[in-house]
Amino acid sequence: EVHLVESGGGLVHPGGSLRLSCAASGFTFSTSVMAWVRQAPGKGIEWVSIINAGGGGTTYAASVKGRFTISRDNAKNMLYLQMNSLKPEDTAVYFCLTNGQRGQGTQVTVSS
């Protein structure tokens, strides 16, 4: 059974940084494509970033490119999202995702 647990969210001022983590278990993490998605209040799910199984290939949504960095540690079954230069419009619940399944999410709020 796929089990994904996100952490690292919180309240941050505009321009600040956060690092999200996702602990994965119940599947072969090292051979799985992983992604981060987010859902802002009152809006649908928005894809943020994706990383291939080996970690050498990444893609980002235009809205976060240059500010966010996705990475993974296959030895620890961990997925990360480093978020810099945060904006109020980045406020959302962030989820890690694999094979159509996601965790419970972690809240990120960007506000002054």
VENSUL-V60787 format. One record per helix or strand of 3 or more residues. SS is the DSSP state (hx for helix, st for strand). FROM is the first residue (numbers start at 1). LEN is the number of residues. If there is no record, write none. Layout:
BEGIN
ss:SS from:FROM len:LEN
ss:SS from:FROM len:LEN
END
This chain:
BEGIN
ss:st from:3 len:5
ss:st from:10 len:3
ss:st from:18 len:8
ss:hx from:29 len:3
ss:st from:34 len:6
ss:st from:45 len:7
ss:st from:58 len:3
ss:st from:68 len:6
ss:st from:78 len:6
ss:hx from:88 len:3
ss:st from:92 len:7
ss:st from:106 len:5
END
